[in-house]
Amino acid sequence: MAIVHWPVELQHGQVGLRPLRAGDGSEWAAARQRNVSWLRPWDATQPPGADDGARTFRAMARDWNRQARYGRMLPFVITYGGAAGAGVRAKWPLVGQLTVSGITYGSARWANLGYWVDEQYAGRGIVPTAVAMAADHCWFTLGLHRIEVAIRPENKASLRVVEKLGFRYEGERPRFLHIDGDWRDHRIFALNLEEVGPGLVSRLG
């Protein structure tokens, strides 16, 4: 049985993770619109014949938070206090998204982690910090054993994230996920609890 810890807010330095909220729609949509060309090559798409049905952002946020309360996923937004005019933490801007999905307990105890960041904030160490916080939370609070990240071979920025944090490369999965309109190959990176010592946040220095 899952031990549910939701809602959760995490912070390290000027990087924060907080739950995706129904009221984030305008800020989230503006960030996505600014970054259409930056994110399109890495965005998940629906394969032919699939139809999940159109839904509003508020409905999506409510559904994801409901799943989080059941221990199935963690839908975070990434916030950043180093932005101009960020002010107090409550007003830190939304600069990306990090989702822990496929949370499985029982004898597996693993999850998959995915993320994106606004192009204007790329290269500031925001994503490695967010990944480290989320992964440590999964290991040390949720009691998971394995965290996995799937990355397209062409996504050099994302590959640098897992390299910086010491994720182990496990090989390629051909046509693994439907991304940018087709089934795409992915490289699989993972870490088990026994490999992380005090955690990934401690590796950020």
N, C-alpha and C positions, 0 to 999 in steps of 0.2 A: 504494500500500500504506500502511495506517495506521501511524503511529508511536505505539505504545501506551505510555502512562504511567499505570499503575494498579497498586496503589492510590496515591491522591494525598491529601494533607492540606494545606489552605490556611488561613491565619489573617491577619486584619487587626484589630488592636486586640483587642476582646473577642469578636469574631465568628469562628467557625471553620467549616470545611467538612471533613468526613471521610467515608469510604465508609460506606454503609448496611451494617450487619453482621447476620448471622443472629441474634446475641444481642440485638439491639435490639428484638425483638418486643414485650416487655412495655411498655417505655417509649414506643415508637411507638404501640402500641394505646391506651395511657392518654392520650397527647396527642390522638390522633384522637377518642377518646370524649369528652374534655373539649370538643372543638371541633366537634361534630357540626353544630350549627345555624350556626356561623360558617363552616364550609367547604362545607356541602352545596350552596349555589348555584353553586360554582365547581368542584365535583368531577367528574372524568370518569366517565361511566357507559357501559355496554354497550348498543348499539342493539338493537332487537328482532331475534331470530334469531341474534345473536352468542353464542358460548359458548366462552370460553377455558378453561373447566374450573376448578373450585375448587382452590386450592392454599394451602398454609400460608405464613405470613410467612417462615419459614426457607427454603422452596423458592423464594419470590420473590426474597429477598435473594441466594441462591446463583446464581439465573439472571441477575439483573441484574449481579452482579459478574463472572460469566462473559462476559456481553456487553461489559462494560467492558474486560475483558482483550483482547477482540477489537477494541476501538476503536469500538464501536457506540453507546455511551452512557456517561454519568457519573452514577451514582446516589449523590448526596451526602445526608447529613443536615446540618442547620444546628445548631451548638452555640453557647452563649452563656455567657461567663464573668462577666457582670454580674449573674447571678441569685444570690439569697440562698443562701449555703452552697455555691456552685459549687466552691470549692476549686481544686486544681491543674487544669490543662487537661484531663488525662485523665478528669476527673470532671465536666466542663462538661455541663449537661443538654442533651438533645435538645429543640430548640424549633421545629423545622420541617424541611422537606425541600426540596431543590433538585435537579432532574433535568435534565441535558443529554441530549436524545434526538435520534434521527434523524441522527446524525453521518454526514456524507457527504463522501467525499474525491474524488479525480479532478478533473474540471474545475469542480465545484460548491464543495466545501470549505465547507460550511455546517452549522448545527445549530439546533435549537429548544431554548429554555430555559423551564422551568416551575417553580413554587415554591408553597409554602404556609408559614404561620407560625402558631404558637399565638397565639390572640387576646390572652392576657395579656402577650405580648411585642411586640405590634404597636405601631407608632409610635415605636420606639426606633432606627430606622435599621438594623436588623439585616438586613432583606431587601435593601435597596439595596447594602449592603456585600457580602452573599453573592453577589448577581448580578454585581457588579463583579469580584469575585475569580474567579468561574467563567468569566465572559466573557474576562477577561484571560488566564486559563489556556488557553482555547480558541484565542485569537489567537496568543499569544506562545510557547506550548509545543506545542500540537497543530498549529499552522500553519493553522487555519481562517481563512476570509475573511469569513464572514457569520454573525451571530448574530441569530436571529429570536425574538420573543416574541408570542404570540397572547393577547389579553385580551378578555373580555366587556365590552361598552360600559358595563354597570352596575357593574363592579368598580372603584369609585373608588380604593380603597386600592392596587390593583395598578397602575392608571393613574398614580398619583403616583410609583411606583417608576421606571417608564420615563421619566417626565418629568424626574425628578431627575437621572437618568443621561444624559439627552440622546439617547435613542433616537428615531429618525426615524419618524414616522407614515406608513404607506404605503397605508392605506385599509381598507375593510371586506371581509370574506369572509362572505357569507351562509351560514347553516347549516353552519358550518365544522367544528365538533367536537360530539360527543355529550356534553353536560354536564347534570347534574341531571335526567336522564330525557328529554331531547329534543335535537334538533339546534339549536345556538345560533349566532347571529352572533358574530363576533369582529373586533376591530380588530387590525391587524398592525403591529408596530413592529420595526425592524431597525437594525443598524449594521454597516458594513463596516470592515475593518481600516484603510483609508485615512482613516476619519473619527475615529479614537479617539486619535490622537497617542500619548502615553506609556501610555494605558490608562485604564480607568474608575475604578480605585482612586484614581488621582490627582485625580479629580473630586469625591471625597467630602468634601474639606475645606470 
